[in-house]
């Protein structure tokens, strides 16, 4: 029988929610002494989530449905006094931080109403204001960091700068030394909030609150980011770090269901392609481009001569900019005239697909990705080299790590930003895709990816680094709570 209750507070961004739900399930499967309550925050329709500055559709039903009786889901209402939407125009990070903080009373009351002893409050990296609730109730708080150690180091660097300098970064500054990266980090790959006063201070406050937690749980593994993990161990001000990754939704249990007919046709088409011959283009739940950029991608793909599968999504209209992308009724409306006919048999354009299912197919030999952390881990798990084309949030830093630190990706455009990003030309797209699939260094990069893929799997088995770290987390939780 479960004897220890955990309370999880994720944010509703798909990239955060999916890995959190999977982590909860793995936690309970690992140790049957625990049960869990997930507090789901409700965002107004106009509100961007802390993932990328734009709202996501309501989470898939399967995400918020208990997979076991030991998981309890509580949907909290919109708080009575949310911050003014006007703050949004200055900084979505600042707005979201204030919005989540306005949930403190609702969260406190929900935990009290559980009427069971709670041994740990496990909160998303954007929910650090809830540490105050934990302190008030005498509950230890842990951060579940859904991105990589490199990004964690960048947030801690932000906090140091805020404390020592007191002003945000300037784009004209020289490359910055961040302890979690082996190489100096260019200004051009820092997230947008690094240069926005309100956003900068909000993120610095989150990083400062990290140090008040009992531990930071990171969805990574030791062999992927040894440099970052060593840097954390040498900093006495950082709480214990627990690497538990890769935490992956390999069965797509928490993903929206794509069109079944399309999925079946794609499987059949991939089955008929040679091994490692297809480049897959997919840009996450928020991935979409202007028509001008779509034409450049299409022309680049056609000129490359490489087999491809392209998940193409339609941007929301300007007056509904916080809504999620949708599938095109007819992709020919935005593609160059005759494109699909010319590439027939060698290339395929589709709508929403389950990315991890495609990456698992033997025909996939390369992945053009936005470098969201879940996508990076899925690509590593299936040993698929990447072309890095980040879009928002911390993805530029992820791309920098993949290209410069680890040699697991080629650069499409590391400093690209979906909003206001400069056009990536067909010539560049053609060149990068050829490099990814058939370039002089493609074989060596594929070899490195296979090696790290093997290590990602070894990390999770008994005796593996993440398996051991997970056990240490459980032991420390129980030891400090009873």
Secondary structure, 3 states (H helix, E strand, C coil): CCCEEEEEECCCCHHHHHHHHHHHHHHHHHCCCEEEEEEECCCCCCCCCCCCCCCCCCCCCCCCCCCCCCEEEEECCCCCCCCCHHHHHCCHHHHHHHHHHCCHHHHHHHHHHHCCCEEEEEEECCCHHHHHHHHHHCCCEEEEECCCHHHHHHHHHHHHHHHHCCCCCCCCCCCECCCCCCCCECHHHCCHHHHCHHHHHHHHHHHHHHCCCCEEEECCCCCCCHHHHHHHHCCCCCCCEEECCCCCCCCCCCCCCCCHHHHHHHHHHHHCCCCCCEEEEECCCCCCCCHHHHHHHHHHHHHHCCEEEEECEECCCHHHCCCCCEECCCHHHCCCCCHHHHCCCCEEEECCCCHHHHHCCCCEEEEEECCCHHHHHHHHHCCCCEEECCCCCCHHHHHHHHHHHCCCEEECCCCCCCCCCCCCCHHHHHHHHHHHHHCCCHHHHHHHHHHHHHHHHHCCCCCCHHHHHHHHHHHHHHHHHC
